[in-house]
Amino acid sequence: MKVQCFKNFGLTKESLASADALRHYLQQQVDAGTLLCRSIDVVDLDVWRRKAHESYHAKPIEAQYVGYIRYKLGRLATIIADRKLHKENRARRKVARSPKFDFRH
């Protein structure tokens, strides 16, 4: 398997096996003159992931099973609550726009 992401050469499966192998392969390409660069910086994703996630120790959230009927009723209840909130907000905006309600003084 060969991955073509460079113009003059490709990456082999062996070169992608580890960060050291990739670094060595890219250095060979620099020495051969097929890769022009000032420096090579290869990041090992496994090490990066472990370092990024080492402080994360939270327990996963388990979702409670909800049947189809209960799911649909819950969605309907959400729609009704949204409409009720919209109606209340519309009434509050109407009161806030009235000349009697002046919040600046």
N, C-alpha and C positions, 0 to 999 in steps of 0.2 A: 504494500500500500504506500502510495506516495502522495503527499499533500503539496499542491503547487500554490504557494502564496508569495514566492519571490520570483523575480523575472528570470534570473540566470540559473537557479537551482531549486530543487524541491526538498521537502522534509520527509525523511523516511520514518517508518514505524520505530526503528531502533533509536533514531535521534530524539523522538518524542517520548521515550520510555521514562526519562527522569530529567530533572533540571540540570544535573551535571552532564548528562549525555548531550542535551541540547546545547549547553554552553560550549562543550568541546566541539560539537559539529559546526556550530556557528563560527568558532575560532578558526577551525580548519578552512571554512569558506573565506574568512577574512585573509588568512595566510595565502590562499590560492588566488585571491584577487577577485572573486566572484561576488563578494559582499563588501561594500564600501561603508564603513562606519567608524566613529571615533572610539566608542566603547560598547560593550555588550552587557546588558543587564537582564538576567533571566530570573523570573519570579516563580517560585515553587508554590502552586496554588494550594496544595494540601497543607503546607506549613502556614500559609497566609490564612486559610480558613480556620485552622486550629487556633491560631493567635487571635483572630477576630471573634471567635465564638467561645473562647475560654472563660470569659466572664459571664456568659449566658447560662444560667442554671435554673431557669423557670420550668415549672411542670407544664406539660402541654395541656391545653384546654380540651376537654372531652365534650363534644356536642351531645345534647340529650336527643334521643330519638323522638321524632314527631311524625305521626301518621299523616297521610295525604289529606284527610278531612280536616284535621286540626291545623295543618299547614295552610290550607285554603281559608279556613276561618280566621286564622291569625293574620293573613294578608288582608282579608276584608276588614278586620278590626283596625289594622293600620291605615287603610284608606279612609275609614270613617273618622279616626282620630286626626288624620291630616286635614280633612275637610273642616272638622270642628275647630282646629287650631287656626286654619286659614280664616274662618269666619270671625273668630275672636280677634285675630290680628287686624282684620279689616275694620272691625268696630273700634279698636284702639287707634288706628290711623285716623279714622273719622273724628274721634274725640280730640286727637292731637292737632288736627287741622282746624278745629272750631276756634272762633275768635275768643271765646271765654277761657280757653286753655292756653295761657301764654307762659311758657316755661322760662323765658328769658328774664323775667322780673322776679 
